[in-house]
Amino acid sequence: MPRSVNKAAAHRKRRKFIKLAKGYWGARSKVWTIAKNHIEKGLGYAYRDRRAKKRHFRSLWIVRINAAARANGTTYSRLIDALHKKNIGINRKVLADLAMNHSNVFAAIVKQALA
């Protein structure tokens, strides 16, 4: 008796991978084994970089806050420490946005924190 293989499910799985490989160059988008390897590698990078993106944005916010804080006569670490001591609960994302787009509001926050 021949071995039972689920051809329909296997074909569906392969078709899904080939669809994910759309836009890849050459055999990476056509050949099942090569496409599978590159899709898995790409999905691994995507998983890793979703977490790395959060780190990169936080560091960008810190750089922006530090530049604006120095323009207002203090440093990033002193500003964050003063905000914590005064219980001013503004996160770094909002502070960076204020520093970039609303410098007068940011200056008022710095003044309030350091007062």
N, C-alpha and C positions, 0 to 999 in steps of 0.2 A: 504494500500500500504506500503511495507516495506521501511525502511529508506535507503537512498542511501549512500553508503560508497565507497570511491575510493580505492578499495583493491590493485590495481596495484601500485599506488603511495605510499600507506602505506607500502607495502611489499618492495618496492625499498628503502624507507627511512630506514626501519629496517635493511635491508641487508647492507646498507651503514654503519650504526652504528656497526653492528656485524663485518664487515670487518675492521673498525677502531680499534675494540677491539681485533684483532688478536694478540696473544702473551700474553694476560692477563691470569691470573691463575684462574682456576675453572669456577664458574658461571659467572664471570666477562666477559668471552669471549663467553659464550653460551646463557645466559638468557637475553632476550631483556631488561627488566626493569632494571636489575642490570648493564648490559653493558652500557645502556644509561646514567645512573647516573655516572659511572666511566669515560666514555668518556667526558661528559660535565665537570666533575671536572678536568680531565687531560688537556682539552683544555683551561680551566681557568688558570691553572698553567702555561701552555705554553705561554699564552698571558702575564701573569705577569712577567715571567722569561725572556722573550725577552727584556723587559725593564730593569730588574734587571741586566742582563748581561752587559749592557752598563755601569751601575754604577760600577759594579765589575771591569771591565777592566780599567775604568778611575782611580780607586783607586790603582790598580796594577801598572799602568803607573806612577802614582805619587810616589809610594814607590820606584820604580826602578830609577826614575829621582833623587829623594832625596838621595838615596844611592850613585849614581854616582857623584852628585853635592858635597856631603860631601867628597868624595874621591878627589875632585878637589878644596877643600878649601872653599866651600860656602854651603849655604843651598838651599832647594827647593824654598822657598818663595823669597829669595833674587835673585835667578837665574831667576825665572819667572818675577819678577819685572824688572830686568835689561833687559830681552828680550823685554818686552813691551816698555820700555823707548827707547831702540835702534831700535824699529820697526822691530825686527827680527821675522818674522811670521812662526815659526815652531810649529806645534801642539804637544800635549803631547804624542800621539801615536808614532810619528816619533822620538821625543826626547828619549823616552824610548827604542826604537829599537836601536838608535845610542848608547845610554848608555850601552846596553847589548852587542851589536855585534861589534861596532866600537868606542872603548873608546878614541882613538886618535882624531877622528873627534869631538866627544862630548867635549873633553878637549879644542879643538880649538874654539868651539862654546861658551863654558864658558868663555874662555879668551877674545873672541871678545865682549861678552855681558858685562863683568865686566870692560873692558878697558875704 
